[in-house]
Amino acid sequence: MEYAAVLGSTILEVAIGVVFVFLLVSLLVSAMREGLETWLKTRASHLEAGLREVLRDREGTGLVKQFYNHPLIYSLYSGDYVPRPARKESSLLIARGRNLPPYIPSSSFALALMDMAARGPEPTATAAQPLTLETIRTNVGLIEDPAIQRALLIAVDHADGDLQQLQMNLEAWYNSAMDRVSGWYKRSSQVILLLLGLAMAVALNINAIHIGVVLSRDSTARELIVASAQKSAASGLTNYKAASDQLQGLGTLVGWSAGWRTELKENGASDVAGWLLTAFAVSFGAPFWFDLLNRLIVVRSTVKPHQKSPEEGSADRGTDDSDSVPSTPPPFASGLPLAPGPSTGIVPALPVFASGASALDTGNDLDGCDVDMSQSITADEKLPAATGGVRLCRTH
């Protein structure tokens, strides 16, 4: 049982160390991903592609262009909308969003589409008309696409005569379409994280297999990385510099200590497998590994104390510990607790209650222990007769 407990503790600590390395690399790669996003603005390109799907304008030269030029949308970005050739989902991986907005509120989408249906997509004389359900139903033909006209009329029919409800219906339509766009962006982000993680794993020789083997054999390295993981989890490791410093402090766990040519010659296949495993782990993202690290640390803190401190034996078991047995036997066989005394060194300790009487003062009305001797001396013949033998009275 003891061997199994030690083995389980070692496996748990190795898992904490490997997960901690995955967290550090994920934080670094995520920071690189955000920097790449700032430059490329791929969120904006995904959003534009999603709007082309929703508004049925694959080339972006019709309703999508009118939508981006609407005053409610035009104010969200700088410059003019210039349509680009249609892109497939796979080509959106590093597509540049240019100056387009990376996010359009659902309320802006609904209001812009309602205004375009009631007053036309271009500034005309109909712009003075009020925005009502009737004007939308009457002028919906100003939108050229029949499918979009039908979608708008369905939303009007389900509005129950309430313009606010129509807006909510169009917002729900937009949000459902954006869920699909979010799926595109998430998949492309995972691919980018995978590629960046693989590049970092190769450049810094972050081999998950090598790290696990070293930690399983080197208890010192294992203790150090577990301590670093606990400290980082408690402080909240969330920035690039802190993660970079922690990764550099891992010593021989990462890096080309023997030179890349030598290590590749000796462990070529193992290195490639370890790099791929690291890259695959990084694609899950830093939040996943941070949450898993905290869970493992909680499990370790629950299990570890029982392994280091075995349970103490119960008091009724035989023991040779001389400190647990008093050297001088109690002078009474009554089992009373003992307290130090002036002569023998040990006398019975009499518990005192709130009234000032000790535990031996019960039955005072029978043996006369309740008589106050501090006020006057009473003759023996005036004392009440004692019954029940000799009892220990407390002097006042």
Residue pairs with C-beta under 8 A, 6 or more apart in sequence:
5 307
6 307
8 303
9 300
9 303
9 304
9 307
10 216
10 222
11 216
12 296
12 299
12 300
12 303
13 215
13 222
13 223
13 226
13 300
14 212
14 215
14 216
14 222
15 296
16 225
16 226
16 229
16 293
16 296
16 297
16 300
17 211
17 212
17 215
17 221
17 222
17 225
17 226
17 229
18 208
18 211
18 212
18 215
19 229
19 289
19 292
19 293
19 296
20 225
20 228
20 229
20 232
20 293
21 206
21 208
21 211
21 225
21 247
21 250
21 253
21 254
21 278
22 208
22 278
22 281
22 282
22 289
23 232
23 237
23 243
23 286
23 289
23 290
23 293
24 237
24 243
24 246
24 247
25 197
25 200
25 201
25 206
25 247
25 278
25 281
25 282
26 193
26 197
26 281
26 282
26 284
26 285
26 286
26 288
26 289
27 237
27 238
27 239
27 240
27 243
27 286
28 200
28 240
28 243
28 244
28 247
29 193
29 196
29 197
29 200
29 282
30 193
30 285
30 286
31 240
31 243
32 196
33 189
33 192
33 193
33 196
36 192
37 43
40 94
40 95
40 96
40 97
41 96
41 97
41 98
41 100
41 102
42 92
42 93
42 94
42 95
42 96
42 97
42 185
42 188
43 97
43 102
43 103
43 185
44 97
44 98
44 100
44 101
44 102
45 87
45 92
45 95
45 96
45 97
45 98
45 100
46 92
46 95
46 97
46 181
46 184
46 185
46 188
47 97
47 100
47 101
47 102
47 103
47 104
47 178
47 181
48 60
48 64
48 97
48 100
49 87
49 89
49 92
49 181
49 184
50 177
50 178
50 180
50 181
50 184
51 64
51 67
51 104
52 58
52 59
52 60
52 64
52 86
53 177
53 180
54 173
54 174
54 177
55 63
55 64
55 67
55 145
55 148
56 63
56 145
56 147
56 148
57 63
57 64
57 65
57 145
58 86
59 83
59 85
59 86
60 81
60 83
60 84
60 86
61 83
62 144
62 145
63 121
63 143
63 144
63 145
63 148
64 83
65 81
65 83
66 116
66 121
66 122
67 73
67 112
67 113
67 116
67 121
68 74
68 81
68 100
69 80
69 81
70 112
70 115
70 116
70 121
72 108
72 111
72 112
72 115
73 101
73 104
73 108
73 112
74 81
76 101
76 104
76 108
77 99
77 100
77 101
78 99
79 99
81 100
82 98
87 95
89 184
89 187
89 188
92 184
92 188
93 188
93 191
93 192
94 192
106 171
106 174
106 175
106 178
107 167
107 171
109 170
109 171
109 174
110 166
110 167
110 168
110 170
110 171
110 174
111 167
113 152
113 170
114 131
114 136
114 166
114 167
114 170
115 131
116 142
116 143
117 136
117 139
117 140
117 142
117 143
117 149
117 152
118 126
118 129
118 131
118 132
118 135
118 136
118 139
119 126
119 127
119 129
119 131
119 135
119 139
119 142
120 126
120 127
120 139
120 142
121 142
121 143
126 139
126 142
129 135
129 139
131 163
132 163
133 156
133 159
133 161
133 163
133 166
136 152
136 156
136 166
137 153
137 156
140 149
140 152
140 153
141 149
143 149
143 152
151 173
152 170
155 166
155 169
155 170
155 173
156 166
158 165
158 169
159 165
159 166
159 169
190 283
190 285
191 283
193 282
193 283
193 285
194 279
194 280
194 282
194 283
195 279
196 282
197 278
197 279
197 280
197 281
197 282
197 283
198 275
198 276
198 278
198 279
200 206
200 282
201 207
201 274
201 275
201 278
201 279
201 282
202 275
204 247
204 254
204 255
205 254
205 255
205 256
205 260
205 263
205 271
206 254
206 274
206 275
206 278
207 254
207 270
207 271
207 274
207 275
207 278
208 274
208 277
208 278
208 281
209 270
209 273
209 274
209 277
210 253
210 267
210 270
210 271
210 274
211 253
211 254
211 274
214 221
214 252
214 253
215 221
215 222
215 225
215 253
216 222
221 251
221 252
221 253
225 250
225 253
226 300
228 246
228 249
229 293
229 297
230 297
232 242
232 246
233 290
233 293
233 294
233 297
237 243
237 246
237 290
247 254
256 263
257 263
263 271
264 271
281 289
313 319
326 338
326 346
328 344
328 345
328 346
330 336
330 338
330 346
330 348
331 344
331 346
331 347
331 348
332 348
334 348
336 348
336 349
336 350
337 348
337 349
337 351
338 346
338 347
338 348
338 349
339 346
339 347
339 348
339 349
340 346
340 347
341 347
350 358
350 359
350 360
350 394
351 358
351 359
352 358
353 359
357 364
357 394
358 394
360 369
360 391
360 392
360 393
360 394
361 369
361 370
361 393
361 394
363 369
363 388
363 391
364 370
366 386
366 387
366 388
367 386
367 387
367 388
367 391
367 393
368 383
368 384
368 386
368 393
369 391
369 393
369 394
371 378
371 383
372 396
373 395
373 396
374 396
